[in-house]
Amino acid sequence: MSAGEREGLIARIRQIRRVTEPSSARGRPSATREDEAELRSLEGRVAHLEQLVQGLQDSVHRESRRQGDRIADLEARTQPAELAKTLSEDARNRGI
C-alpha cells in the first residue's frame, strides 16, 4: 500500500468517525413507558416464536426419524436373502 493510499484510507476512517460520533455521543433519551410496553410485547412475541420454532424442529426431527426407520425397513426387506426367503414362503403358502 502506497503512502497516498494509506493517507486516503486514514482520512476516510476519520470522516466516518466524525459522522457517526455525534449521534453516539448524544446518547439515547431514557425509555418511555410506551417504549417499555412495546419492548415487553416484542419480548413476548419473540418467546412465542421461539416456542413455535422449537415445536417445528421437534416435529421435523420425529418425522425424519420415522421416515428413516421406514426406509431402513424397506431396505432390509429388499435384501436378496430376505427377498428370496419371502418369495419362498409365499410360494409355499400358495402351494406352488
Gaussian input, Z-matrix of N, CA and C with variables (Angstrom, degrees):
# hf/3-21g

backbone

0 1
 N
 C     1     B1
 C     2     B2     1     A1
 N     3     B3     2     A2     1     D1
 C     4     B4     3     A3     2     D2
 C     5     B5     4     A4     3     D3
 N     6     B6     5     A5     4     D4
 C     7     B7     6     A6     5     D5
 C     8     B8     7     A7     6     D6
 N     9     B9     8     A8     7     D7
 C    10    B10     9     A9     8     D8
 C    11    B11    10    A10     9     D9
 N    12    B12    11    A11    10    D10
 C    13    B13    12    A12    11    D11
 C    14    B14    13    A13    12    D12
 N    15    B15    14    A14    13    D13
 C    16    B16    15    A15    14    D14
 C    17    B17    16    A16    15    D15
 N    18    B18    17    A17    16    D16
 C    19    B19    18    A18    17    D17
 C    20    B20    19    A19    18    D18
 N    21    B21    20    A20    19    D19
 C    22    B22    21    A21    20    D20
 C    23    B23    22    A22    21    D21
 N    24    B24    23    A23    22    D22
 C    25    B25    24    A24    23    D23
 C    26    B26    25    A25    24    D24
 N    27    B27    26    A26    25    D25
 C    28    B28    27    A27    26    D26
 C    29    B29    28    A28    27    D27
 N    30    B30    29    A29    28    D28
 C    31    B31    30    A30    29    D29
 C    32    B32    31    A31    30    D30
 N    33    B33    32    A32    31    D31
 C    34    B34    33    A33    32    D32
 C    35    B35    34    A34    33    D33
 N    36    B36    35    A35    34    D34
 C    37    B37    36    A36    35    D35
 C    38    B38    37    A37    36    D36
 N    39    B39    38    A38    37    D37
 C    40    B40    39    A39    38    D38
 C    41    B41    40    A40    39    D39
 N    42    B42    41    A41    40    D40
 C    43    B43    42    A42    41    D41
 C    44    B44    43    A43    42    D42
 N    45    B45    44    A44    43    D43
 C    46    B46    45    A45    44    D44
 C    47    B47    46    A46    45    D45
 N    48    B48    47    A47    46    D46
 C    49    B49    48    A48    47    D47
 C    50    B50    49    A49    48    D48
 N    51    B51    50    A50    49    D49
 C    52    B52    51    A51    50    D50
 C    53    B53    52    A52    51    D51
 N    54    B54    53    A53    52    D52
 C    55    B55    54    A54    53    D53
 C    56    B56    55    A55    54    D54
 N    57    B57    56    A56    55    D55
 C    58    B58    57    A57    56    D56
 C    59    B59    58    A58    57    D57
 N    60    B60    59    A59    58    D58
 C    61    B61    60    A60    59    D59
 C    62    B62    61    A61    60    D60
 N    63    B63    62    A62    61    D61
 C    64    B64    63    A63    62    D62
 C    65    B65    64    A64    63    D63
 N    66    B66    65    A65    64    D64
 C    67    B67    66    A66    65    D65
 C    68    B68    67    A67    66    D66
 N    69    B69    68    A68    67    D67
 C    70    B70    69    A69    68    D68
 C    71    B71    70    A70    69    D69
 N    72    B72    71    A71    70    D70
 C    73    B73    72    A72    71    D71
 C    74    B74    73    A73    72    D72
 N    75    B75    74    A74    73    D73
 C    76    B76    75    A75    74    D74
 C    77    B77    76    A76    75    D75
 N    78    B78    77    A77    76    D76
 C    79    B79    78    A78    77    D77
 C    80    B80    79    A79    78    D78
 N    81    B81    80    A80    79    D79
 C    82    B82    81    A81    80    D80
 C    83    B83    82    A82    81    D81
 N    84    B84    83    A83    82    D82
 C    85    B85    84    A84    83    D83
 C    86    B86    85    A85    84    D84
 N    87    B87    86    A86    85    D85
 C    88    B88    87    A87    86    D86
 C    89    B89    88    A88    87    D87
 N    90    B90    89    A89    88    D88
 C    91    B91    90    A90    89    D89
 C    92    B92    91    A91    90    D90
 N    93    B93    92    A92    91    D91
 C    94    B94    93    A93    92    D92
 C    95    B95    94    A94    93    D93
 N    96    B96    95    A95    94    D94
 C    97    B97    96    A96    95    D95
 C    98    B98    97    A97    96    D96
 N    99    B99    98    A98    97    D97
 C   100   B100    99    A99    98    D98
 C   101   B101   100   A100    99    D99
 N   102   B102   101   A101   100   D100
 C   103   B103   102   A102   101   D101
 C   104   B104   103   A103   102   D102
 N   105   B105   104   A104   103   D103
 C   106   B106   105   A105   104   D104
 C   107   B107   106   A106   105   D105
 N   108   B108   107   A107   106   D106
 C   109   B109   108   A108   107   D107
 C   110   B110   109   A109   108   D108
 N   111   B111   110   A110   109   D109
 C   112   B112   111   A111   110   D110
 C   113   B113   112   A112   111   D111
 N   114   B114   113   A113   112   D112
 C   115   B115   114   A114   113   D113
 C   116   B116   115   A115   114   D114
 N   117   B117   116   A116   115   D115
 C   118   B118   117   A117   116   D116
 C   119   B119   118   A118   117   D117
 N   120   B120   119   A119   118   D118
 C   121   B121   120   A120   119   D119
 C   122   B122   121   A121   120   D120
 N   123   B123   122   A122   121   D121
 C   124   B124   123   A123   122   D122
 C   125   B125   124   A124   123   D123
 N   126   B126   125   A125   124   D124
 C   127   B127   126   A126   125   D125
 C   128   B128   127   A127   126   D126
 N   129   B129   128   A128   127   D127
 C   130   B130   129   A129   128   D128
 C   131   B131   130   A130   129   D129
 N   132   B132   131   A131   130   D130
 C   133   B133   132   A132   131   D131
 C   134   B134   133   A133   132   D132
 N   135   B135   134   A134   133   D133
 C   136   B136   135   A135   134   D134
 C   137   B137   136   A136   135   D135
 N   138   B138   137   A137   136   D136
 C   139   B139   138   A138   137   D137
 C   140   B140   139   A139   138   D138
 N   141   B141   140   A140   139   D139
 C   142   B142   141   A141   140   D140
 C   143   B143   142   A142   141   D141
 N   144   B144   143   A143   142   D142
 C   145   B145   144   A144   143   D143
 C   146   B146   145   A145   144   D144
 N   147   B147   146   A146   145   D145
 C   148   B148   147   A147   146   D146
 C   149   B149   148   A148   147   D147
 N   150   B150   149   A149   148   D148
 C   151   B151   150   A150   149   D149
 C   152   B152   151   A151   150   D150
 N   153   B153   152   A152   151   D151
 C   154   B154   153   A153   152   D152
 C   155   B155   154   A154   153   D153
 N   156   B156   155   A155   154   D154
 C   157   B157   156   A156   155   D155
 C   158   B158   157   A157   156   D156
 N   159   B159   158   A158   157   D157
 C   160   B160   159   A159   158   D158
 C   161   B161   160   A160   159   D159
 N   162   B162   161   A161   160   D160
 C   163   B163   162   A162   161   D161
 C   164   B164   163   A163   162   D162
 N   165   B165   164   A164   163   D163
 C   166   B166   165   A165   164   D164
 C   167   B167   166   A166   165   D165
 N   168   B168   167   A167   166   D166
 C   169   B169   168   A168   167   D167
 C   170   B170   169   A169   168   D168
 N   171   B171   170   A170   169   D169
 C   172   B172   171   A171   170   D170
 C   173   B173   172   A172   171   D171
 N   174   B174   173   A173   172   D172
 C   175   B175   174   A174   173   D173
 C   176   B176   175   A175   174   D174
 N   177   B177   176   A176   175   D175
 C   178   B178   177   A177   176   D176
 C   179   B179   178   A178   177   D177
 N   180   B180   179   A179   178   D178
 C   181   B181   180   A180   179   D179
 C   182   B182   181   A181   180   D180
 N   183   B183   182   A182   181   D181
 C   184   B184   183   A183   182   D182
 C   185   B185   184   A184   183   D183
 N   186   B186   185   A185   184   D184
 C   187   B187   186   A186   185   D185
 C   188   B188   187   A187   186   D186
 N   189   B189   188   A188   187   D187
 C   190   B190   189   A189   188   D188
 C   191   B191   190   A190   189   D189
 N   192   B192   191   A191   190   D190
 C   193   B193   192   A192   191   D191
 C   194   B194   193   A193   192   D192
 N   195   B195   194   A194   193   D193
 C   196   B196   195   A195   194   D194
 C   197   B197   196   A196   195   D195
 N   198   B198   197   A197   196   D196
 C   199   B199   198   A198   197   D197
 C   200   B200   199   A199   198   D198
 N   201   B201   200   A200   199   D199
 C   202   B202   201   A201   200   D200
 C   203   B203   202   A202   201   D201
 N   204   B204   203   A203   202   D202
 C   205   B205   204   A204   203   D203
 C   206   B206   205   A205   204   D204
 N   207   B207   206   A206   205   D205
 C   208   B208   207   A207   206   D206
 C   209   B209   208   A208   207   D207
 N   210   B210   209   A209   208   D208
 C   211   B211   210   A210   209   D209
 C   212   B212   211   A211   210   D210
 N   213   B213   212   A212   211   D211
 C   214   B214   213   A213   212   D212
 C   215   B215   214   A214   213   D213
 N   216   B216   215   A215   214   D214
 C   217   B217   216   A216   215   D215
 C   218   B218   217   A217   216   D216
 N   219   B219   218   A218   217   D217
 C   220   B220   219   A219   218   D218
 C   221   B221   220   A220   219   D219
 N   222   B222   221   A221   220   D220
 C   223   B223   222   A222   221   D221
 C   224   B224   223   A223   222   D222
 N   225   B225   224   A224   223   D223
 C   226   B226   225   A225   224   D224
 C   227   B227   226   A226   225   D225
 N   228   B228   227   A227   226   D226
 C   229   B229   228   A228   227   D227
 C   230   B230   229   A229   228   D228
 N   231   B231   230   A230   229   D229
 C   232   B232   231   A231   230   D230
 C   233   B233   232   A232   231   D231
 N   234   B234   233   A233   232   D232
 C   235   B235   234   A234   233   D233
 C   236   B236   235   A235   234   D234
 N   237   B237   236   A236   235   D235
 C   238   B238   237   A237   236   D236
 C   239   B239   238   A238   237   D237
 N   240   B240   239   A239   238   D238
 C   241   B241   240   A240   239   D239
 C   242   B242   241   A241   240   D240
 N   243   B243   242   A242   241   D241
 C   244   B244   243   A243   242   D242
 C   245   B245   244   A244   243   D243
 N   246   B246   245   A245   244   D244
 C   247   B247   246   A246   245   D245
 C   248   B248   247   A247   246   D246
 N   249   B249   248   A248   247   D247
 C   250   B250   249   A249   248   D248
 C   251   B251   250   A250   249   D249
 N   252   B252   251   A251   250   D250
 C   253   B253   252   A252   251   D251
 C   254   B254   253   A253   252   D252
 N   255   B255   254   A254   253   D253
 C   256   B256   255   A255   254   D254
 C   257   B257   256   A256   255   D255
 N   258   B258   257   A257   256   D256
 C   259   B259   258   A258   257   D257
 C   260   B260   259   A259   258   D258
 N   261   B261   260   A260   259   D259
 C   262   B262   261   A261   260   D260
 C   263   B263   262   A262   261   D261
 N   264   B264   263   A263   262   D262
 C   265   B265   264   A264   263   D263
 C   266   B266   265   A265   264   D264
 N   267   B267   266   A266   265   D265
 C   268   B268   267   A267   266   D266
 C   269   B269   268   A268   267   D267
 N   270   B270   269   A269   268   D268
 C   271   B271   270   A270   269   D269
 C   272   B272   271   A271   270   D270
 N   273   B273   272   A272   271   D271
 C   274   B274   273   A273   272   D272
 C   275   B275   274   A274   273   D273
 N   276   B276   275   A275   274   D274
 C   277   B277   276   A276   275   D275
 C   278   B278   277   A277   276   D276
 N   279   B279   278   A278   277   D277
 C   280   B280   279   A279   278   D278
 C   281   B281   280   A280   279   D279
 N   282   B282   281   A281   280   D280
 C   283   B283   282   A282   281   D281
 C   284   B284   283   A283   282   D282
 N   285   B285   284   A284   283   D283
 C   286   B286   285   A285   284   D284
 C   287   B287   286   A286   285   D285

   B1=1.4499
   B2=1.5261
   B3=1.3058
   B4=1.4602
   B5=1.5298
   B6=1.3235
   B7=1.4660
   B8=1.5293
   B9=1.3341
   B10=1.4663
   B11=1.5226
   B12=1.3307
   B13=1.4662
   B14=1.5299
   B15=1.3295
   B16=1.4617
   B17=1.5299
   B18=1.3216
   B19=1.4716
   B20=1.5311
   B21=1.3408
   B22=1.4682
   B23=1.5224
   B24=1.3306
   B25=1.4533
   B26=1.5300
   B27=1.3161
   B28=1.4717
   B29=1.5228
   B30=1.3280
   B31=1.4707
   B32=1.5244
   B33=1.3419
   B34=1.4646
   B35=1.5258
   B36=1.3326
   B37=1.4679
   B38=1.5248
   B39=1.3223
   B40=1.4659
   B41=1.5246
   B42=1.3388
   B43=1.4663
   B44=1.5314
   B45=1.3056
   B46=1.4673
   B47=1.5167
   B48=1.3237
   B49=1.4729
   B50=1.5225
   B51=1.3342
   B52=1.4661
   B53=1.5247
   B54=1.3283
   B55=1.4672
   B56=1.5236
   B57=1.3284
   B58=1.4668
   B59=1.5172
   B60=1.2982
   B61=1.4686
   B62=1.5255
   B63=1.3285
   B64=1.4687
   B65=1.5248
   B66=1.3133
   B67=1.4579
   B68=1.5222
   B69=1.3365
   B70=1.4558
   B71=1.5207
   B72=1.3086
   B73=1.4589
   B74=1.5255
   B75=1.3222
   B76=1.4561
   B77=1.5231
   B78=1.2862
   B79=1.4606
   B80=1.4997
   B81=1.2860
   B82=1.4595
   B83=1.5159
   B84=1.3163
   B85=1.4636
   B86=1.5245
   B87=1.3113
   B88=1.4601
   B89=1.5230
   B90=1.3154
   B91=1.4542
   B92=1.5308
   B93=1.2966
   B94=1.4536
   B95=1.5262
   B96=1.2947
   B97=1.4731
   B98=1.5227
   B99=1.3362
   B100=1.4700
   B101=1.5230
   B102=1.3421
   B103=1.4641
   B104=1.5232
   B105=1.3276
   B106=1.4559
   B107=1.5221
   B108=1.3241
   B109=1.4647
   B110=1.5262
   B111=1.3222
   B112=1.4603
   B113=1.5295
   B114=1.3238
   B115=1.4617
   B116=1.5231
   B117=1.3262
   B118=1.4698
   B119=1.5203
   B120=1.3180
   B121=1.4643
   B122=1.5350
   B123=1.3203
   B124=1.4657
   B125=1.5266
   B126=1.3347
   B127=1.4646
   B128=1.5231
   B129=1.3143
   B130=1.4701
   B131=1.5129
   B132=1.3259
   B133=1.4728
   B134=1.5217
   B135=1.3298
   B136=1.4703
   B137=1.5248
   B138=1.3378
   B139=1.4642
   B140=1.5253
   B141=1.3247
   B142=1.4670
   B143=1.5309
   B144=1.3159
   B145=1.4633
   B146=1.5271
   B147=1.3330
   B148=1.4623
   B149=1.5240
   B150=1.3333
   B151=1.4596
   B152=1.5258
   B153=1.3188
   B154=1.4656
   B155=1.5276
   B156=1.3245
   B157=1.4619
   B158=1.5265
   B159=1.3294
   B160=1.4628
   B161=1.5205
   B162=1.3227
   B163=1.4659
   B164=1.5202
   B165=1.3131
   B166=1.4641
   B167=1.5222
   B168=1.3361
   B169=1.4671
   B170=1.5252
   B171=1.3269
   B172=1.4654
   B173=1.5224
   B174=1.3231
   B175=1.4582
   B176=1.5305
   B177=1.3104
   B178=1.4695
   B179=1.5233
   B180=1.3237
   B181=1.4679
   B182=1.5352
   B183=1.3334
   B184=1.4759
   B185=1.5228
   B186=1.3232
   B187=1.4672
   B188=1.5226
   B189=1.3127
   B190=1.4626
   B191=1.5299
   B192=1.3339
   B193=1.4728
   B194=1.5165
   B195=1.3330
   B196=1.4665
   B197=1.5226
   B198=1.3247
   B199=1.4641
   B200=1.5331
   B201=1.3358
   B202=1.4594
   B203=1.5128
   B204=1.3371
   B205=1.4719
   B206=1.5199
   B207=1.3265
   B208=1.4680
   B209=1.5337
   B210=1.3169
   B211=1.4732
   B212=1.5278
   B213=1.3312
   B214=1.4664
   B215=1.5225
   B216=1.3355
   B217=1.4654
   B218=1.5274
   B219=1.3233
   B220=1.4673
   B221=1.5298
   B222=1.3331
   B223=1.4620
   B224=1.5187
   B225=1.3260
   B226=1.4634
   B227=1.5281
   B228=1.3259
   B229=1.4655
   B230=1.5226
   B231=1.3139
   B232=1.4718
   B233=1.5214
   B234=1.3219
   B235=1.4662
   B236=1.5379
   B237=1.3236
   B238=1.4705
   B239=1.5301
   B240=1.3062
   B241=1.4738
   B242=1.5288
   B243=1.3075
   B244=1.4691
   B245=1.5227
   B246=1.3158
   B247=1.4612
   B248=1.5205
   B249=1.3380
   B250=1.4743
   B251=1.5239
   B252=1.3282
   B253=1.4584
   B254=1.5301
   B255=1.3132
   B256=1.4638
   B257=1.5241
   B258=1.3258
   B259=1.4754
   B260=1.5299
   B261=1.3279
   B262=1.4591
   B263=1.5223
   B264=1.3288
   B265=1.4692
   B266=1.5200
   B267=1.3208
   B268=1.4571
   B269=1.5281
   B270=1.3333
   B271=1.4662
   B272=1.5239
   B273=1.3455
   B274=1.4695
   B275=1.5350
   B276=1.3131
   B277=1.4693
   B278=1.5280
   B279=1.2872
   B280=1.4752
   B281=1.5331
   B282=1.3242
   B283=1.4517
   B284=1.5231
   B285=1.2965
   B286=1.4698
   B287=1.5052
   A1=106.68
   A2=114.53
   A3=119.02
   A4=109.93
   A5=114.76
   A6=120.50
   A7=110.76
   A8=116.54
   A9=120.57
   A10=111.45
   A11=115.61
   A12=119.40
   A13=110.41
   A14=114.53
   A15=119.77
   A16=110.05
   A17=116.42
   A18=120.57
   A19=110.38
   A20=115.91
   A21=119.35
   A22=111.42
   A23=116.01
   A24=120.72
   A25=111.01
   A26=116.25
   A27=120.59
   A28=110.15
   A29=117.30
   A30=120.78
   A31=110.61
   A32=117.48
   A33=120.26
   A34=111.59
   A35=115.90
   A36=119.62
   A37=110.32
   A38=116.90
   A39=120.27
   A40=111.09
   A41=115.97
   A42=119.99
   A43=109.71
   A44=117.19
   A45=120.43
   A46=110.05
   A47=116.62
   A48=120.14
   A49=110.88
   A50=116.78
   A51=119.93
   A52=110.97
   A53=116.03
   A54=120.10
   A55=110.60
   A56=117.53
   A57=120.00
   A58=113.40
   A59=118.44
   A60=121.89
   A61=113.25
   A62=120.34
   A63=118.58
   A64=113.26
   A65=118.20
   A66=119.10
   A67=111.09
   A68=117.85
   A69=119.15
   A70=111.02
   A71=117.75
   A72=120.75
   A73=110.76
   A74=116.72
   A75=120.65
   A76=111.73
   A77=115.78
   A78=119.84
   A79=110.68
   A80=115.06
   A81=120.93
   A82=108.66
   A83=116.38
   A84=117.42
   A85=109.81
   A86=115.43
   A87=118.42
   A88=109.85
   A89=114.55
   A90=120.40
   A91=110.16
   A92=115.16
   A93=120.38
   A94=109.03
   A95=114.99
   A96=119.05
   A97=111.14
   A98=115.70
   A99=119.79
   A100=110.16
   A101=116.46
   A102=120.34
   A103=110.88
   A104=115.54
   A105=119.99
   A106=111.09
   A107=116.99
   A108=121.04
   A109=110.07
   A110=115.83
   A111=119.78
   A112=110.67
   A113=116.04
   A114=120.25
   A115=110.63
   A116=117.65
   A117=120.58
   A118=110.91
   A119=116.38
   A120=121.06
   A121=110.29
   A122=115.71
   A123=119.94
   A124=111.46
   A125=116.47
   A126=119.63
   A127=110.55
   A128=116.84
   A129=121.05
   A130=111.77
   A131=115.72
   A132=119.69
   A133=111.13
   A134=116.88
   A135=120.71
   A136=109.71
   A137=117.48
   A138=120.61
   A139=110.32
   A140=116.49
   A141=120.50
   A142=110.69
   A143=116.69
   A144=120.47
   A145=111.28
   A146=117.13
   A147=120.15
   A148=110.42
   A149=117.13
   A150=120.74
   A151=110.63
   A152=116.76
   A153=120.51
   A154=111.25
   A155=116.18
   A156=120.53
   A157=110.10
   A158=117.18
   A159=119.76
   A160=110.83
   A161=117.22
   A162=121.02
   A163=111.18
   A164=116.24
   A165=120.52
   A166=110.88
   A167=116.80
   A168=120.27
   A169=110.57
   A170=116.68
   A171=120.12
   A172=111.07
   A173=115.76
   A174=120.41
   A175=111.37
   A176=116.40
   A177=120.66
   A178=110.03
   A179=116.98
   A180=120.35
   A181=110.67
   A182=116.99
   A183=120.18
   A184=110.86
   A185=117.02
   A186=120.72
   A187=111.04
   A188=116.65
   A189=121.08
   A190=110.85
   A191=115.89
   A192=119.66
   A193=110.64
   A194=116.87
   A195=120.62
   A196=110.64
   A197=116.05
   A198=120.10
   A199=111.06
   A200=116.69
   A201=120.65
   A202=111.78
   A203=116.51
   A204=120.88
   A205=111.26
   A206=115.88
   A207=120.18
   A208=110.82
   A209=116.29
   A210=120.25
   A211=110.32
   A212=116.43
   A213=119.74
   A214=110.53
   A215=116.93
   A216=120.91
   A217=110.98
   A218=116.30
   A219=119.76
   A220=111.71
   A221=116.49
   A222=120.02
   A223=110.75
   A224=116.71
   A225=120.15
   A226=110.64
   A227=116.35
   A228=120.23
   A229=112.50
   A230=117.87
   A231=119.89
   A232=113.11
   A233=117.49
   A234=120.05
   A235=107.26
   A236=117.80
   A237=120.32
   A238=113.84
   A239=118.62
   A240=120.59
   A241=110.59
   A242=117.26
   A243=121.53
   A244=110.65
   A245=117.22
   A246=121.96
   A247=110.47
   A248=117.40
   A249=121.72
   A250=110.20
   A251=117.04
   A252=121.54
   A253=110.54
   A254=116.86
   A255=121.67
   A256=111.26
   A257=117.00
   A258=120.47
   A259=111.00
   A260=116.73
   A261=120.83
   A262=110.88
   A263=116.92
   A264=120.55
   A265=110.79
   A266=116.70
   A267=120.98
   A268=110.39
   A269=117.00
   A270=120.53
   A271=109.99
   A272=117.39
   A273=120.41
   A274=110.64
   A275=116.65
   A276=120.30
   A277=111.83
   A278=116.99
   A279=121.69
   A280=111.69
   A281=115.24
   A282=118.92
   A283=113.15
   A284=116.42
   A285=120.76
   A286=110.35
   D1=129.64
   D2=-179.25
   D3=-77.90
   D4=165.11
   D5=-178.83
   D6=-62.43
   D7=-37.52
   D8=-179.97
   D9=-66.16
   D10=-42.00
   D11=178.64
   D12=-64.66
   D13=-40.16
   D14=-179.54
   D15=-63.67
   D16=-45.16
   D17=-179.78
   D18=-63.98
   D19=-38.82
   D20=178.47
   D21=-64.58
   D22=-40.41
   D23=178.44
   D24=-64.23
   D25=-44.24
   D26=178.52
   D27=-61.82
   D28=-41.18
   D29=179.56
   D30=-63.20
   D31=-41.16
   D32=178.94
   D33=-65.62
   D34=-39.58
   D35=178.08
   D36=-63.18
   D37=-43.40
   D38=178.88
   D39=-63.08
   D40=-39.28
   D41=-179.89
   D42=-65.38
   D43=-42.40
   D44=178.98
   D45=-63.19
   D46=-41.31
   D47=179.41
   D48=-62.91
   D49=-40.39
   D50=-179.61
   D51=-64.55
   D52=-38.92
   D53=-178.16
   D54=-69.74
   D55=-41.80
   D56=-176.06
   D57=-86.13
   D58=-22.59
   D59=-175.18
   D60=-63.77
   D61=-46.97
   D62=-177.27
   D63=-59.23
   D64=-39.73
   D65=-177.91
   D66=-68.55
   D67=-36.64
   D68=179.36
   D69=-78.69
   D70=-28.01
   D71=-179.24
   D72=-72.42
   D73=-30.04
   D74=-179.22
   D75=-64.66
   D76=-35.13
   D77=-177.99
   D78=82.75
   D79=171.24
   D80=-178.12
   D81=-103.38
   D82=134.47
   D83=176.57
   D84=-62.52
   D85=155.91
   D86=-178.02
   D87=-61.21
   D88=147.04
   D89=-177.05
   D90=-68.79
   D91=141.15
   D92=178.04
   D93=-87.74
   D94=170.98
   D95=177.85
   D96=-62.04
   D97=-36.75
   D98=178.45
   D99=-63.07
   D100=-41.86
   D101=178.45
   D102=-62.64
   D103=-42.53
   D104=-179.89
   D105=-65.44
   D106=-40.74
   D107=178.55
   D108=-64.57
   D109=-42.56
   D110=178.59
   D111=-64.59
   D112=-39.38
   D113=178.07
   D114=-63.05
   D115=-45.04
   D116=177.98
   D117=-61.86
   D118=-40.61
   D119=178.54
   D120=-62.04
   D121=-45.21
   D122=179.25
   D123=-65.02
   D124=-38.95
   D125=177.54
   D126=-62.15
   D127=-40.76
   D128=177.49
   D129=-63.40
   D130=-42.50
   D131=179.14
   D132=-65.12
   D133=-41.28
   D134=178.92
   D135=-64.15
   D136=-42.56
   D137=178.39
   D138=-60.91
   D139=-42.38
   D140=178.08
   D141=-62.82
   D142=-44.46
   D143=179.23
   D144=-63.40
   D145=-37.93
   D146=177.53
   D147=-62.31
   D148=-40.42
   D149=177.83
   D150=-64.02
   D151=-41.52
   D152=178.34
   D153=-62.55
   D154=-43.03
   D155=-179.97
   D156=-64.62
   D157=-41.98
   D158=178.37
   D159=-63.03
   D160=-41.51
   D161=176.88
   D162=-61.83
   D163=-42.38
   D164=178.33
   D165=-63.79
   D166=-43.35
   D167=178.48
   D168=-60.63
   D169=-43.73
   D170=178.69
   D171=-61.68
   D172=-43.87
   D173=-179.84
   D174=-63.12
   D175=-44.41
   D176=178.69
   D177=-63.46
   D178=-40.42
   D179=179.31
   D180=-63.47
   D181=-46.16
   D182=179.39
   D183=-61.16
   D184=-44.48
   D185=-179.82
   D186=-65.19
   D187=-39.17
   D188=178.14
   D189=-62.16
   D190=-44.07
   D191=178.44
   D192=-64.94
   D193=-41.63
   D194=179.35
   D195=-60.98
   D196=-45.62
   D197=178.88
   D198=-65.49
   D199=-40.00
   D200=178.00
   D201=-61.60
   D202=-42.88
   D203=177.35
   D204=-63.50
   D205=-41.31
   D206=179.90
   D207=-64.28
   D208=-42.77
   D209=179.00
   D210=-64.84
   D211=-42.13
   D212=178.83
   D213=-61.67
   D214=-40.95
   D215=178.31
   D216=-63.53
   D217=-44.52
   D218=178.85
   D219=-63.72
   D220=-39.95
   D221=178.07
   D222=-63.87
   D223=-40.88
   D224=179.81
   D225=-65.18
   D226=-38.98
   D227=-178.67
   D228=-72.00
   D229=-21.00
   D230=-179.39
   D231=-100.88
   D232=9.87
   D233=174.01
   D234=-67.48
   D235=143.57
   D236=-176.37
   D237=-52.18
   D238=-45.23
   D239=-178.12
   D240=-64.96
   D241=-44.61
   D242=-179.90
   D243=-66.94
   D244=-39.28
   D245=178.93
   D246=-64.34
   D247=-44.17
   D248=178.62
   D249=-61.70
   D250=-42.86
   D251=179.56
   D252=-62.05
   D253=-45.42
   D254=-179.50
   D255=-64.66
   D256=-42.57
   D257=178.31
   D258=-64.29
   D259=-38.91
   D260=178.65
   D261=-64.63
   D262=-44.03
   D263=177.80
   D264=-62.72
   D265=-41.68
   D266=179.68
   D267=-63.51
   D268=-41.40
   D269=179.50
   D270=-64.03
   D271=-41.26
   D272=178.78
   D273=-64.83
   D274=-40.98
   D275=-179.54
   D276=-65.16
   D277=-33.55
   D278=-179.18
   D279=-85.94
   D280=-12.09
   D281=179.52
   D282=80.26
   D283=27.21
   D284=-179.27
   D285=-89.10

